[in-house]
Each structure stands twice: as structure tokens, then as C-alpha cells.
Amino acid sequence: MRFSLEWQDDAPNASAEERATVADLQVFVDEVNVCEHLVGQASGVRQPSGEATVSAYPIAEALAFEWWRLFGRRDDEFRLFNHRCGYALPDLRISHDGERFTVVSKAREYANPPVFFYRGASQLLSKDQAESAIVGLISQAMERLRASGVPQSALALRWERVRASIGDANERAFCEAAGAMNLDPYALSDEAADFIERAGALLKGDALLEFLSGLPLAGARASRLNDLLNWMAGCETRPRYKSRLPLAEDLRQNSSVPKELAGAEPPWARGYRCARRVRDALNAGPGERFRSVSALARRLDAPNFSPAAPVSGVRAVLQFDQGDVRVHLGGGHQARHRPESALFAFGRAVGDAIGNPPVVRSVVNDLHDASRQALGRAFAAEFLAPVEEILSMREDGKDTAFVAEEFGVSEEVVERQLQNRHRIQTACAA
């Protein structure tokens, strides 16, 4: 992704910042200029154009103010459209799963003015590549403001603070954690800052960001969030035999996908492949079923495994402790009344432990696209309900409800496996 700006002079905008930064904009996604568009009504003759005339200021300002959400939050996206300030712009979307950025531009048509952006494109970027592209746009806007005699602006003040934080590793980590909670790190309450510090004492790096991104923040009181941290800390006082998975570390050593593939392919692809490798390592043939948490735990040499106390906010917590893997599965209503959900959460935790790089602690929560969660979901689906077995049973006339009960999973898992069968087969053939 890259931005190209050709500045225009004497624009009529009322705002000095916007007036100084009017430009013909081109945005290249995988070398496709997604700013190419047609001007005019669909019923008439449309004129082609290769750039969008906009003010770069609101775009640069939005990227600077949303910087920490962009780099810290998971299962979220930055949409250029939301910051167009009346200008016609392509529907460019940027998201981050923890390993890489996904940039997608979709076709967008405006009625007033009558403009149709028709070039769709997508691209995967490393964190460094995304940062370089975004910094490049902001820097161009900042330089144009200075050259036009507008050195003081909200953008300039914000960008100065962001750059200072980027240069300090500890401050950068804290700011990304605030962004993961969709909070402004420079306007935090003491309560929020204390919570981030407490969470950061338990979880590190991307595991922390996935945990914070997945918190049920809407209407959540700080006391409830702190109760969750207390639950996590309390789990580690449980007897080891109730949470330890003796085979997990050996399986990770022998079955995980090489870490150098992280970022080179989707995490779900590694999850599917890891699931098949683990089944092979366990000599679990296609006909073997794991219909309950206890059955899967016994297969992992953990006959005394048991869920932890009830909790809201996470499905499970993993602890990598002196070469051992411990899983604290949230208990309560789900374990008693929705055994298929408890089994799938446990399967995700096993996938996280075996397929993802080990950390001090990590969580299984309700995020979908975040890298650790995506790998764990794919692992659990293919390990518990192998797609080839599902296809075989469907050919024998078994319906979705029967298949789901046979594997001990929900009907949704079976349906998703069928929907994803081609990508599962492609990933596992790699």
C-alpha cells in the first residue's frame, strides 16, 4: 500500500489546514490504483479519472488519532470512508490480526457527487510495511502544512506525542494496550490505566492485546474487569493435576507449524494443518471421536482435568509454566448446559497451546480474526470434526444435526467446516 499526493494551490476550503493540503490522491493497493473512478450518472456518459481530489488533512489526522487502535486492537478495522469529510473516497479498510495487516478496497458509489470507485483490491502487509505507508502519508501532510505556513494544528500536536511514544518501547506497549481497549492512551482515567497495568503484569505482547481487544467493554464496570484478572490469577493456585496437559508440550514440539510461516500464510491455515498433525501424532484415526472435555483430556494424558470456576469475559486461560502447559477452562453454566461449547473452547485452548508460539499466558476469547484465536478456532474445528469425515457422513445421508451430535460439536461448527472445505483441503495439502 502506498499513497501518492499531488498538491493543489489556492483551494477554496475555509479551514487553513484543509486548504493547505488539497491534493489529487492516488492510493495503490497491491499496485492497483483504487482511486480510479467514473464521474457522472450511471444512465449517462461517465468520465474516467485516475485520482480523487481531497484534502489530505482529515485523513492524516484520523490516522494519527487512530494510530494506537490501528496497531493495538484486533477484530476491528479502520475505514477511510469514515474520515472523508465530504470528499468522495474509495472504501479502503485496514485491519490487523497481530501478525499482519490486511488492506482491502471495495467498490463504492456516491450519488452526490455522482462518483463510482470501481477498482477493488487487497494486500497483506507486515507491521513494518503498514507503519511505513501510514507514516509516509502523515509526514507528507505535515511537511505540506509547514511549507504553507500552518505549522500548528491538532495533527501536529498529536503526531508529536505518537512519535515520542513509538520511540519508547514500554510506552509503546502501554499505548497499544490502551488502543486494544479502544481507548485514547493520552486521555485515560486512572482506573483504566491501573487496569492495563494489572493486565500487563499477567499477559505480554500480542496475548495481552488479544485479551484486551476481546473484553466486553460495553457497560462493563471496572470492578467486573478486575474480577476477571483476579480469576485468572486465582486459577494458578489450583492443583496442577486439574489443569496440566502432560502431552501438550511434546505435541507442540512435534506437530506445530514452523514459526517462520507466521505472517506468510493465514493463521487458520496453520491451525487446520496442525490439527491433522496432532491427530497423526496421537494415532487418532478418522473414526475416533472426542465428544466431551473429559474424553479429550484423557487422550492428552490428563484424566483428572477439570474446569475452573465460572467466569465471564474469557473462555479459557493458558499458562506455560516451566515446560508444562496448563489450561484453565471457564466452568459454570456453559460446561453444564452447553457441553459442545465447552468442548470447542477446550479444543481451541489445545490448539493455542500446540500451534501458537508459547508465551507466559494467553487467553481463549470471542475474537475471530486475531491470530491466536483464528489458529485455535481452525484447529478445534478440524481436530474435533475432520472435514473429510463430515463429507463422508453427508454422502451417507446423515444430516447436520446427526453429524454434530456424533462429533460432540455444534451444528454451526459442522456447517462452517462444510463451507470451508476447499480452503481446509488447500491448507492441508501445502
KEPA-882539 format. One record per residue: z, y, x of N, C-alpha, C in turn. Coordinates in steps of 0.1 Angstrom, whole numbers, plus 5000, padded with zeros to 4 digits. Atoms other than C-alpha are relative to their C-alpha. Layout:
REM KEPA-882539
ZYXZYXZYX
...
//
This chain:
REM KEPA-882539
500049885008500050005000500050125009
500049874993499250355012499550114991
500349885008498950704998499150095008
500849894994496250955006500050124992
499949875007496651314997499150115006
500949894996494051594999500550134993
499349885006495951924993499050104994
500749905007494652184969500850135001
499449864999495352564973499950074987
500049915011496152814946500049934987
499850065013497252574919500850094991
499449905009498452744887501449964996
498750055004501752554884501150115001
498949905000504852764875501049975011
499050044990507152564898499450025014
500549984986506852664935499849875007
500150134994507452304946498849934995
501150075005504852164923498750075004
501249924997502352444930499649975015
500350024986502552384968499549865003
500450144997501952014965499049934991
501150065008499051974941498949945010
500950074991496651724956499149914993
500850115005493851484950500649875006
499350114996495751154952499249874999
500550145000494450804961501249915004
499050104997496750504961499349875002
500750124997495450194978501049885000
499250135001497049854968499149895004
500850104994495649574989498550055002
501349934997492849824999499250034987
500649965013491949884962500550134996
499649875004491950244952500350004985
499650025014493950214919499950144993
500149875007493450594912498550024995
501449995006489750534904500149994984
499849995015489350624867498750054994
501149945008486950724840500650114991
499549885007487251064823499150014987
500749995013486251104786500349904990
499650095011486550934753499249875002
500650134999485650564751498749994992
501250005008483050634725498850095005
501049914994481150884747499749965014
500350024986479850914782501250035008
498849984992482650874807499550035014
500349964987482551034841501049935010
499150064990483950834871500650105010
499449924989486350984896500849905009
499450084990487950844927501450045004
498649964996491251034928500650074987
499249945010493951164905500650135005
499549874996494751534907501450024994
498649995004498551564906500850095009
499049944990501551734921500749895006
499350114993502951504947501650025000
498649984999506351674945500949914991
499250085009507751494914500049855004
500150134996506551164928500949985012
499250014988508151224962501550014997
498649975004511351354946500649874994
499550125007511651044924500249895010
499850114990511150804953501250035009
498949974992513750994973501349974993
498750025008516350994945500249854995
499950145004515550634936500049905012
500150084988515450514972501049885000
499050104999518750314970499849894989
500350105010517850154937498849915004
501250074996514450054951500349895010
499750104989515949884982501249924997
498850075002519149764967500049914987
499850075013518649654931498949894999
500950115003517049324921499749994985
500450025014515249224889499850144993
500249865005514249594884498750045007
501249954994511149794891499950164999
500349865000510150154900498650024994
501349985006507350274877499550155002
500549874997505250564889499850084987
500349935013504350644853501250084995
498849935005507950744845500250135007
499749874992507751034870498750085002
501349934999504251174863500150144996
499849865004505551504848498750064993
501249955007502551534825498749975006
501250044994499951424850499649864997
500550135002497751124845500049925013
499850094989498650844869499849864997
500150155003497950474873501449944998
498750075003500650234861500449925012
499650064988501950154896501549964999
498750055001505049934897500449945014
499550054987507249844928501349934997
498750075002509949584928500349925013
499650064988511949404955500949884996
499250125004513249044953501049965011
499150034989515249064986499349955012
500850054988512648905008498850095002
501349934999509549115000499950094988
500349915011508249394978498749964993
501250035007505749334951499550134994
500649885006503449624942498849964991
501050045010501349594911499550134993
500549895008499049844894499249944989
500650055012497949784859499150104993
500949915007495149934838500850094991
499249915009496350244819499050104994
500949915007494550454793500850114994
499349895006495650804782499050064990
500849945011494450974750499950155003
500049854997495351334762500750025013
501449995000493851384786499349874999
500650135001491251114780499649945013
500250054987491550924812500349854999
499850154999491250544819500049955014
499850064987492650394851499749854998
500450145003490850064852500149905011
499950094988491449924887501449945001
498750074998494249664887500049935014
499950064986495549524920501549975002
498650044996498649364935500149975015
499850024986500149334970501449975003
498650034996503149184987500250075014
499749924988504849395014501449955005
498750024994507649335038500850124997
499149885002510649565036499650115009
500449894990509449755067498750064995
501349945005505949795052500250094988
499749925012507249925019500750135004
499349884995509650165037499050095007
500949914993506850295059499150074990
500949935009504550365030500750114992
499349905008507150545009500550125009
499649894991508450745039498850085003
501249924997504850845046499750104989
500349915011504350995012501150114999
498949905000507751175012499850105011
500149924988507151305047498850104998
501249915003503651445037500450114991
499649905010505151625007501050105007
499149914993507951765029499350095009
500849914991505551895055499250104993
500849905008503352055029500950114994
499049905005506452235014500350105011
499649914989507452365048498850095003
501249924996503852485056499750104989
500249915011503752655022501150104997
498949915001506952845027501049964989
499050045010509052635004500949895007
499250104992511552465028501249954993
498850055007514452445004499749954986
500350075013514252204975501049894998
499150125002516151924958499549885008
500650114992513751684976500550015014
499649984986514651835010501549965002
498650034999518351815004500349854998
499750145002518251464990499549915012
500650084990515951335017500850015013
499249984989518151475044501249905000
498950095002521051275030499649855001
500550144999519050955026499749965014
500450034986517650975062501349985008
498850024993521151015075500749874997
499550135004522350715056499349885006
500850104995519450505067500349975015
499750014986520450575103501349945004
498750064998523950435099500149864993
500250135006523950055093501149984989
498950025010527350055075499850084987
500349925012526450345053498849964992
501250055007523050205045500449884991
499650125008524649875034500850054987
499349965012527050065011499150074990
500949935010524350284996499149904993
500850115007522149974989500949934990
499150075010525149814972500250094988
499949915012525550124950498750004992
501350015006521850114943499849874992
500150125007522149754933500750014986
499349985012524549864906499450114991
500749895007522150134895500850135000
499149884998524550404908499550085011
500449904990523950714929501149995011
498950024990525950644962500650145004
499449874997526451024966500750064989
499249945012528051074932500849894994
499250115005530250764929501450044997
498649985003533650764912500849925011
499150084991536550644934500149864995
499950145005536850344911498849925004
501250074996533250244917499949975015
500050024986533450294954501049895005
499050104997536650084956499549864996
500550135005534949804936498949955010
501050044991531949804960500649955013
499450044988534249784990500749874998
499450135003536149494974499049895000
501150105001532949314966499449975014
500650024987531649375001500949935010
499150084992534749205016499849854997
500250145003533748884998498649965003
501450034999529948894999499350095010
500749924991527549015025498550004998
501450005000523949125028499449984986
500750015013521549015001500849934990
499250075010524048784985500950104992
499249905006526149094978499150084990
500949925008523149284964499649924987
500350085011522248994941501249994990
498850005009525848974928500150134993
499849875007526049344921498850034990
501149985010522549354905500149934987
499850085012523549084881501250024992
498849975008526749234869499750054986
500249945014526949304831500650144999
499449874998527449674837500150084987
499949925013526749804801501349984993
498850015007530049874786501149935008
498950084993531949684813501050105006
498949924994535249824823500349955014
499750044986536349834859501049895001
499050115000539249604851499349874999
500750135001536849334840499249965012
500750034988534749364871501049965011
499050044990537849344893500649864997
499650135004538949044873499149895005
501050094994535748874884500249985015
499850024986536448944920501349925003
498850084999539948804915499849864998
500350145003538548494900499349935012
500750054988536148454930501049965011
499050034989539048484955500949894996
499150115004541248254934499449875001
500750134999538647984934500249935013
500050064986539047934971501449945003
498750064999542747834966500049864993
500050145007541647524946500049895011
500150114991541947184962498649985004
501350014995538947124984499249884993
500750125006538146784967499450034986
500549965013537546964934498750085001
501149914998534747184949499049965011
500850034988533447034981498849904996
501150085002529946874981499749945014
500150064987530046635011498649995006
501350034995526346565013499150135001
500849885001525146925008499550055014
500449954986525147025045498949915006
501050094995523246715056498750024993
501249985007520746765029499350135003
500649874996520247125039499349995013
500650024986519547025075498749934999
501250095001517046765064499050034990
500949985011515446905033499650144997
500449865003515347285033498750035006
501349964995512047455038500350105012
499749914988511847635073500250144996
499749875004513347975071498950105004
501049904996510348135088499050024988
500949985011508548085055500550104990
499549895009510848335038499250125000
500849895001508748615026498549975001
501450044999505548425034499549944987
500450065012505548255001501150034990
498949975010507448294968501249915001
498950094999510948164968500049884991
500150115010510247954937499249885006
500950114994507547764957500949915010
499250074992510147674983501149914992
499150075009512547574955499549874995
500750125005510147324940499949905011
500250094989509347174973501349945005
498750054995512947144984500649904990
499550095010513846974951499449865002
500650134998511346694958500549945013
499550054987512546664994501449944998
498750055003516146624982500049874993
500150135008515246354957499549895010
500450104991513446174985501149965010
498950024991516446215008501149914994
499050075008518746074981499549864995
500750135005516245784974500150004985
500049995015516245914938498649994995
501450025006513145774922499850084988
500349915011511345954895500749964987
499350055012513145744869501550044999
498649975000516645854880500350134993
499649895008518346094857501450055004
498749944997521246334863500450084987
499849945014522446404827501250094999
498849925001525746574835500550055013
499549954987527646774861500749895008
499350114993529846474869499049905006
500950104995526846244873499350065013
500649944988525146484898501050015011
498949994990528446544916500249875007
499850134994528946174921498849965009
501150034992525446144935500150085013
499849924987526446414961501349975007
498750054994529546214970501250084997
498949915004531846444951500649954987
499650065013533446214924501150074993
498949935006536346444919499750154997
500449865002534346764915500450044985
499749945014535446984885499850145000
500349865001534547324872501350085002
498849914999536847624879500450054987
499549945013538547834853498950084994
501149925007536448024827499850135006
500349874994534748334839498850064993
501249935006532148594826499550095011
500649914990529648754849499249925011
500850094991528548464872500149864994
500150145004527548104866500849915010
499350084990528947974899500150095013
499849944987530148084934499949895010
500150104989529147904966500850065011
499349974988531347904996499649915012
500350074989530147805030501150005010
498750004993533347705048500049905011
499850094989533447555083499149884999
501050115001530347345078500049934987
500050065013531347245043499450094990
500549935011529747355011500949984988
499150015012532047434982499350074988
500649945012530747514947501150014989
499049975011533047684921499250034988
500849985012531347634888500850064989
499349945011532347864860500249904988
499850105011534047654833500150074987
499849945013535247724798499049954989
500950035012533047734766498749935004
501350054996529847664785500149855004
499850144995531047344802500349914988
499650095010532547204770498949994989
500949995012529947314743498550015004
501449994996526747364763499849925013
500050074987526747084789498750015007
501349984994522947134795500050135009
500049874993523647494806500949985013
499150024988526547384829499349925010
500750084991524347114844498950085008
501049924993521547364851500650105010
499349914991523947614866500449925013
499650084988525247334889498849975008
501250034993521747234898499550125008
500449884993520947594907500950025012
499149994989524047604929499749915011
500450094990523047294947498750045007
501249954994519547444952500350115010
499749884992521047764966500749955013
499350054988523347564990499049935010
500950084991520447345003498850085004
501349944997517347565001500150145006
499949874995518647905010500850015013
499349984988519948035043501550014997
498650005003523747975045500650145002
499349874999525948285040501549964998
498650025002529748325037500249954986
500050035015529448324999498850054994
501149955009526748364973500449964986
499750035015526648354935498749954993
501150035009524548204908500350084988
499849915012524048454880498750004992
501150005010521548554853498750075005
501249944995518948724876498949895000
501250095000515448564876499250015013
500949984989513348724903500650025014
499349994988515948784930499849875008
500550114992515048554959500949875000
499150125000518148324960500049944986
499950065014518248294922498649934997
501350065003514448224920499949865006
500050134994514747944945500949904993
499150095007517747794928499549964987
500550045013516147804894498949905001
501150094998513047634906500549865005
499450134995515047374925500649924988
499350075011517247294894499049944990
500950045010514247264871499349875005
500850124995512247024893500849895005
499150104996515246834906500549924988
499450065011516746764872498949944990
501150045009513446734852498650015007
501249994993510546654875498850014991
501149975009507346784860499149884998
500950115001505346464867500649904990
499350095010507946264847499950064986
500249945013507746514819498649984994
501450035004503946484818499849864995
500150145004504246114817500649974987
499350025013506646114788499250074989
500849935011504546364769498749914997
501150085002501546134774500349884991
499550125008503645854758500450054986
499849955013504046074728501450064997
498649955002507646194734499950164998
500049865003508346544720501050075009
499249924991510146824738501549984998
498550025002513546764722500449875006
499750134994513446394733500050015015
500149994986512446484768501250085006
498849924996515146754771501349925000
498850085000517846514760500049895010
500150104990516546244783500550055014
499649954987517046474813501350085000
498849925001520146654801499850155002
500349864998518446994802499750064986
500449935013517547254775498549984998
501450015003514247244757499250115007
500649894993513447574774499649965014
500450044987513547414808498849915000
501150095001511147144797498750084998
501249925004508747404782499650085013
500349924988508947614814499349915011
500650104990508147304836498649984996
501450035004505047234815499250135002
500849884997503947604817499750025014
500149984986504447604854499449885008
500350134993503047254862499050025011
501049994990500047384881500550075012
499449944988502047614904501049915007
499150104994504647334909499249915009
500950104993501847094919499450075013
500649934988500247354942501150025011
499049984991503547444958500449875008
499550134994504547084965498949935008
501050054992501147004979499850075013
500249924988501447275005500649935012
//
